[in-house]
Amino acid sequence: QNIPENHTKRTFEITECGNALVTEKNNENSRIFDDDEVFFFNDKEELIGKIKTALSQPEMLKKVSEKGYARVLADKYDYRSILTIILKQIYPNGYPSN
């Protein structure tokens, strides 16, 4: 049985590295990112068009990359934020000293 992936950790890793994310538009991805933060596509033709546009407009590509990166940090989808949340749950009174 095929179970579609709406997003994976790569969704955040790509943007956290400062790269532009090109991803299928679905409810989950649209909940996480705005249209100006990633390159959404619905079908193969739109995917090809988005890639051509991004490659021909480097300033726009840079802006989308920066906005995607800012979103990941603001919403705490980056590894540092995730690990901080986990450690605070494990050590609610602070980290033990050895």
Backbone as CSV, one residue per row, in Angstrom:
resi,resn,N_x,N_y,N_z,CA_x,CA_y,CA_z,C_x,C_y,C_z
1,GLN,0.839,-1.182,0.000,0.000,0.000,0.000,0.879,1.240,0.000
2,ASN,0.546,2.198,-0.825,1.291,3.440,-0.925,0.705,4.472,0.034
3,ILE,1.523,4.939,0.963,1.094,5.971,1.911,1.851,7.243,1.551
4,PRO,1.145,8.268,1.098,1.843,9.488,0.665,2.493,10.220,1.838
5,GLU,3.663,10.781,1.575,4.327,11.627,2.565,3.921,13.063,2.298
6,ASN,3.374,13.708,3.279,3.021,15.118,3.111,4.222,16.014,3.369
7,HIS,5.062,15.611,4.299,6.344,16.268,4.515,7.236,15.297,5.273
8,THR,8.527,15.545,5.213,9.499,14.749,5.951,10.447,15.714,6.651
9,LYS,11.363,15.201,7.412,12.341,16.073,8.066,13.167,16.821,7.022
10,ARG,13.346,16.210,5.838,14.073,16.899,4.761,13.403,18.224,4.398
11,THR,12.095,18.276,4.554,11.362,19.515,4.278,11.984,20.673,5.056
12,PHE,12.353,20.401,6.298,12.932,21.441,7.152,14.444,21.529,6.994
13,GLU,15.108,20.403,6.748,16.563,20.414,6.586,16.979,21.253,5.385
14,ILE,16.252,21.138,4.301,16.582,21.895,3.089,16.513,23.393,3.374
15,THR,15.428,23.826,3.983,15.268,25.254,4.258,16.198,25.705,5.386
16,GLU,16.444,24.837,6.370,17.335,25.196,7.475,18.768,25.416,6.982
17,CYS,19.137,24.759,5.899,20.467,24.947,5.303,20.528,26.198,4.436
18,GLY,19.422,26.924,4.326,19.404,28.146,3.529,19.129,27.913,2.055
19,ASN,18.620,26.738,1.732,18.294,26.420,0.344,16.803,26.560,0.095
20,ALA,16.453,26.782,-1.146,15.045,26.880,-1.513,14.449,25.482,-1.596
21,LEU,13.284,25.323,-1.024,12.558,24.062,-1.072,11.584,24.090,-2.241
22,VAL,11.630,23.060,-3.052,10.657,22.859,-4.120,9.860,21.640,-3.699
23,THR,8.573,21.821,-3.450,7.782,20.739,-2.879,6.363,20.727,-3.415
24,GLU,5.787,19.558,-3.386,4.403,19.403,-3.808,3.498,20.189,-2.857
25,LYS,2.516,20.849,-3.432,1.577,21.606,-2.607,0.531,20.640,-2.068
26,ASN,0.426,20.597,-0.746,-0.599,19.795,-0.082,-1.005,20.532,1.188
27,ASN,-2.001,20.029,1.866,-2.512,20.719,3.057,-1.448,20.884,4.124
28,GLU,-0.631,19.855,4.342,0.390,19.902,5.390,1.469,20.935,5.068
29,ASN,2.022,20.884,3.864,3.054,21.846,3.485,2.515,23.274,3.458
30,SER,1.276,23.436,3.043,0.661,24.767,3.006,0.389,25.303,4.402
31,ARG,0.226,24.411,5.358,0.041,24.831,6.750,1.361,25.334,7.340
32,ILE,2.457,24.758,6.895,3.777,25.093,7.425,4.360,26.335,6.751
33,PHE,4.281,26.394,5.429,4.926,27.454,4.654,3.912,28.286,3.887
34,ASP,4.249,29.563,3.691,3.483,30.444,2.817,4.016,30.313,1.392
35,ASP,3.262,30.774,0.431,3.626,30.654,-0.976,4.926,31.369,-1.337
36,ASP,5.330,32.372,-0.572,6.567,33.088,-0.893,7.776,32.546,-0.131
37,GLU,7.606,31.430,0.596,8.696,30.856,1.388,9.285,29.582,0.778
38,VAL,8.571,28.979,-0.129,9.018,27.774,-0.841,8.442,27.819,-2.255
39,PHE,8.906,26.923,-3.097,8.341,26.797,-4.431,7.383,25.611,-4.437
40,PHE,6.097,25.892,-4.403,5.075,24.849,-4.450,4.762,24.476,-5.897
41,PHE,4.468,23.218,-6.121,3.991,22.791,-7.428,2.883,21.764,-7.256
42,ASN,2.010,21.672,-8.261,0.894,20.733,-8.247,1.059,19.590,-9.244
43,ASP,1.858,19.824,-10.277,2.049,18.782,-11.286,3.422,18.955,-11.929
44,LYS,3.778,18.025,-12.792,5.094,18.004,-13.412,5.391,19.281,-14.193
45,GLU,4.431,19.776,-14.931,4.639,20.982,-15.730,4.912,22.190,-14.833
46,GLU,4.161,22.291,-13.764,4.375,23.410,-12.841,5.734,23.284,-12.152
47,LEU,6.140,22.079,-11.816,7.446,21.843,-11.211,8.553,22.350,-12.133
48,ILE,8.485,21.974,-13.395,9.494,22.398,-14.371,9.490,23.923,-14.501
49,GLY,8.316,24.513,-14.535,8.214,25.972,-14.633,8.807,26.677,-13.430
50,LYS,8.554,26.164,-12.231,9.093,26.782,-11.007,10.616,26.707,-10.997
51,ILE,11.163,25.572,-11.412,12.613,25.423,-11.433,13.231,26.383,-12.447
52,LYS,12.633,26.476,-13.626,13.146,27.405,-14.648,13.092,28.846,-14.150
53,THR,12.001,29.210,-13.513,11.858,30.565,-12.982,12.917,30.835,-11.918
54,ALA,13.094,29.898,-10.994,14.075,30.073,-9.916,15.483,30.234,-10.469
55,LEU,15.821,29.440,-11.466,17.169,29.501,-12.037,17.397,30.763,-12.856
56,SER,16.339,31.315,-13.412,16.491,32.516,-14.238,16.364,33.811,-13.437
57,GLN,15.931,33.708,-12.177,15.759,34.891,-11.334,16.464,34.684,-9.992
58,PRO,17.787,34.832,-9.970,18.548,34.543,-8.754,18.151,35.374,-7.532
59,GLU,17.728,36.595,-7.735,17.312,37.422,-6.585,16.029,36.876,-5.957
60,MET,15.101,36.436,-6.801,13.872,35.844,-6.291,14.183,34.532,-5.582
61,LEU,15.066,33.744,-6.144,15.485,32.487,-5.527,16.084,32.750,-4.148
62,LYS,16.913,33.769,-4.057,17.531,34.138,-2.776,16.473,34.551,-1.751
63,LYS,15.494,35.353,-2.166,14.440,35.805,-1.251,13.607,34.633,-0.735
64,VAL,13.249,33.717,-1.621,12.464,32.544,-1.217,13.277,31.700,-0.235
65,SER,14.552,31.510,-0.526,15.426,30.742,0.362,15.504,31.389,1.746
66,GLU,15.673,32.691,1.780,15.777,33.417,3.051,14.475,33.347,3.841
67,LYS,13.351,33.478,3.154,12.060,33.427,3.846,11.762,32.030,4.371
68,GLY,12.106,31.004,3.611,11.931,29.630,4.081,12.778,29.357,5.308
69,TYR,14.015,29.827,5.281,14.927,29.682,6.413,14.364,30.386,7.657
70,ALA,13.888,31.603,7.465,13.321,32.364,8.587,12.102,31.658,9.174
71,ARG,11.271,31.063,8.336,10.086,30.348,8.811,10.483,29.157,9.690
72,VAL,11.464,28.384,9.231,11.909,27.211,9.987,12.421,27.629,11.363
73,LEU,13.183,28.708,11.425,13.687,29.178,12.713,12.573,29.747,13.584
74,ALA,11.701,30.540,13.007,10.623,31.174,13.770,9.679,30.144,14.379
75,ASP,9.389,29.089,13.626,8.457,28.074,14.112,9.148,26.921,14.833
76,LYS,10.465,27.054,15.017,11.264,26.099,15.789,11.258,24.684,15.200
77,TYR,11.395,24.599,13.879,11.517,23.312,13.202,12.980,22.912,13.005
78,ASP,13.910,23.767,13.428,15.335,23.475,13.264,15.800,22.526,14.373
79,TYR,16.900,21.820,14.117,17.394,20.818,15.069,17.736,21.413,16.421
80,ARG,18.351,22.578,16.451,18.719,23.191,17.738,17.474,23.420,18.592
81,SER,16.424,23.963,18.002,15.188,24.215,18.751,14.547,22.911,19.217
82,ILE,14.515,21.917,18.341,13.911,20.626,18.691,14.674,19.979,19.848
83,LEU,16.004,19.984,19.777,16.801,19.388,20.849,16.656,20.160,22.156
84,THR,16.555,21.465,22.076,16.358,22.279,23.278,15.038,21.921,23.948
85,ILE,13.989,21.775,23.159,12.675,21.396,23.706,12.750,20.023,24.383
86,ILE,13.397,19.070,23.728,13.518,17.713,24.285,14.315,17.742,25.585
87,LEU,15.441,18.436,25.601,16.274,18.489,26.805,15.555,19.174,27.961
88,LYS,14.766,20.186,27.673,14.005,20.846,28.739,12.939,19.922,29.319
89,GLN,12.419,19.008,28.492,11.453,18.039,28.999,12.135,16.987,29.859
90,ILE,13.342,16.598,29.477,14.093,15.600,30.245,14.629,16.202,31.529
91,TYR,15.121,17.429,31.450,15.717,18.114,32.594,14.953,19.416,32.873
92,PRO,13.746,19.318,33.419,12.958,20.548,33.642,13.595,21.514,34.654
93,ASN,14.479,21.013,35.502,15.129,21.870,36.507,16.539,22.273,36.100
94,GLY,16.869,22.101,34.852,18.215,22.429,34.365,19.047,21.174,34.225
95,TYR,20.128,21.310,33.523,21.000,20.172,33.260,21.813,19.834,34.491
96,PRO,21.983,18.545,34.784,22.788,18.170,35.956,24.267,18.454,35.682
97,SER,24.992,18.798,36.727,26.436,19.015,36.570,27.152,17.753,37.051
98,ASN,28.221,17.441,36.393,28.996,16.230,36.752,30.253,16.587,37.469
